[in-house]
Amino acid sequence: MIIAVDGPTASGKGTIAKRLAAHFGVPHLDTGLLYRAVGRQVALNGGDPGDPGDALAACAFPDTLLDDAILRAEATGSLASQVSVHPQVREALFKRQRAFAEQPGGAVLDGRDIGTVIAPDAEVKLFITASVAERARRRWLEVSGQANGGEAAITLATIEKDIAARDARDINRADAPLKPALDALVIDTTQFDREQAFETVLEAVEQTLANRSAV
Ligand code: C5P
C-alpha cells in the first residue's frame, strides 16, 4: 500500500504523513528533505541554485547531510525550491523515491509530486492544503519559538512573503508542478487544529481503503 501525501509548504502534510505511517506501521519518506539536501549542497559547493549544472552536481550529496538540522531552516527551504525546478535534479532524485515507494509492505511519502509523478499508482492520494495566511502563522509559531514563549526572530510578514514565493515557484514550474492528482482527496486544514486535521485525514484514508476493498 502506497500513500501519497502532497501539498504546499507548511500545510501540515509532513506531520500527517508521519502519523499515517505510524498508524499503518509502514516507513515514511519526507521527500522535501532530499531537495533541501541538494539546495544545501549547492551552497556548500559555492554554486548557483539557478544553474542546472551546479544543481545536478549537488545531487551527489552525502547521506549524512540528511541528518543536518540546517536542512530544516527557512533559507534551506528556499534553496530547495530553486533547485527543484530543474528537470535534471528531479530525474536524479526519482529512483531513490520510487524504490522507497515500491518496498514490500508499502510506504507513505510526502512531497509535491508523489501522487502525480513518483507514485501515480498509489492506493491513496492526499492533497493537504491551507490558506497562505494560516500556513504562515503555523510556520511563524514554529520558527519563532512563540509556542514556547520565545522571541520572534523573523516577522510573520516575511514568512508569508516567502511562503507565497515558494508556492508560486512550485505551482508554476514546467516539470512536476505542485497540483493535486486528478484522483486525490483534497483536504483543507485551515480551520482545523493538528488533531482535527489528522482525524479528518485518517477517516478519509480509511474510507478510501474500505471502498477499494469492496470492489
Ligand atoms: O516539503 P519541503 O518544504 O521540505 O520542500 C522544500 C522544497 O522542495 C519545496 O518548496 C519544493 O520546491 C521542493 N520539493 C519538490 N518536490 C517534492 C518535495 C519537495 O519539488 N516531492
Residues whose N, C-alpha, C, O or C-beta is under 5 A from the ligand:
A	BS01	C5P	T9 T31 G32 L33 Y35 G77 A80 S81 S84 D110 G111 R112 D113 R166 D170
